[in-house]
């Protein structure tokens, strides 16, 4: 089993944690922006199937 030889410094671990949080922040910001554009119908970058309720009700 691999064991680290020395303890990781606080600054290094804090840098890694900050970088991880920064990536998570930008990913959440991007997904929220995409969700907003889907709700308004202005999305050009995301392809999805749009189900029309009138057609579903007419089949029955």
DASULNOR-V852725 format. One record per residue. PHI is phi in whole degrees, 0 to 359 (none if undefined). BURIAL is b if it has 16 or more other C-alpha atoms within 10 Angstrom, else e. Layout:
PHI_BURIAL / PHI_BURIAL
//
This chain:
none_e / 283_e / 232_e / 294_e / 283_e / 229_e / 286_e / 285_e / 292_e / 297_e / 296_e / 293_e / 292_e / 292_e / 297_e / 296_e / 295_e / 295_e / 295_e / 297_e / 294_e / 296_e / 297_e / 296_e / 298_e / 291_e / 294_e / 291_e / 295_e / 293_e / 291_e / 294_e / 297_e / 295_b / 297_e / 296_e / 292_e / 293_b / 292_e / 276_e / 82_e / 257_e / 282_e / 246_e / 258_e / 229_e / 257_e / 211_e / 275_e / 257_e / 268_e / 264_e / 291_e / 298_e / 293_e / 293_e / 286_e / 287_e / 288_e / 282_e
//
